[in-house]
């Protein structure tokens, strides 16, 4: 059974840094595309970042240069390092497993999410 | 990275059918068959309902169906049930190797 468990969320001041982690079970992270998707309170879903099985990474314009996605194959985890945090980064962050083809991909499985609150 | 356009809300009575539209561009919806639909109940994680425009994952009711024409995808729910009341989001792969979501549609079952 596929399971994704996020951790690392919390309250952080503007300008601060936070690292989210996603522990996967039931499949191998390194063989899959993995994404982070966020949802601000009362708002819609916003795709944040993806790491391909081959290691390529892509980011939404809103987080490019501030967020970094990575994975630890030995621990079967995916992480999102978030720097220079802003109030508008406040959201529930979901870890997701994607289904990928040579011509595209999409989110299939979702974790339960972890809340990040950026506030002074 | 503009989001896909969905109606903010739709409603229908039990047993009726409703359709939610999702309009993108020639760089996302119009260019790829990687359009997905997600259902989200309050306080819960999204759930995949339709993938690759019109395919249903195992366990999803056949009352849910998807289609696409040019830059617009659609989700149709037939035989509305109270449990269908939720937020629905479309998404599409884009030519920038990213994913884009719609703003979401709140479905109310009257």
HADDOCK unambig.tbl for C-alpha pairs under 7 A between the chains (distance, minus, plus):
assign (segid A and resid 44 and name CA) (segid B and resid 103 and name CA) 5.42 0.50 0.50
assign (segid A and resid 44 and name CA) (segid B and resid 104 and name CA) 5.87 0.50 0.50
assign (segid A and resid 45 and name CA) (segid B and resid 101 and name CA) 6.39 0.50 0.50
assign (segid A and resid 46 and name CA) (segid B and resid 101 and name CA) 6.31 0.50 0.50
assign (segid A and resid 47 and name CA) (segid B and resid 99 and name CA) 6.11 0.50 0.50
assign (segid A and resid 47 and name CA) (segid B and resid 100 and name CA) 6.35 0.50 0.50
assign (segid A and resid 58 and name CA) (segid B and resid 98 and name CA) 6.73 0.50 0.50
assign (segid A and resid 104 and name CA) (segid B and resid 34 and name CA) 6.66 0.50 0.50
assign (segid A and resid 104 and name CA) (segid B and resid 93 and name CA) 6.15 0.50 0.50
assign (segid A and resid 105 and name CA) (segid B and resid 34 and name CA) 6.59 0.50 0.50
assign (segid A and resid 105 and name CA) (segid B and resid 93 and name CA) 6.32 0.50 0.50
assign (segid A and resid 106 and name CA) (segid B and resid 34 and name CA) 6.60 0.50 0.50
assign (segid A and resid 106 and name CA) (segid B and resid 93 and name CA) 6.63 0.50 0.50
assign (segid A and resid 108 and name CA) (segid B and resid 48 and name CA) 6.06 0.50 0.50
assign (segid A and resid 110 and name CA) (segid B and resid 45 and name CA) 6.56 0.50 0.50
assign (segid A and resid 110 and name CA) (segid B and resid 46 and name CA) 6.80 0.50 0.50
assign (segid A and resid 111 and name CA) (segid B and resid 45 and name CA) 6.90 0.50 0.50
assign (segid A and resid 112 and name CA) (segid B and resid 45 and name CA) 5.48 0.50 0.50
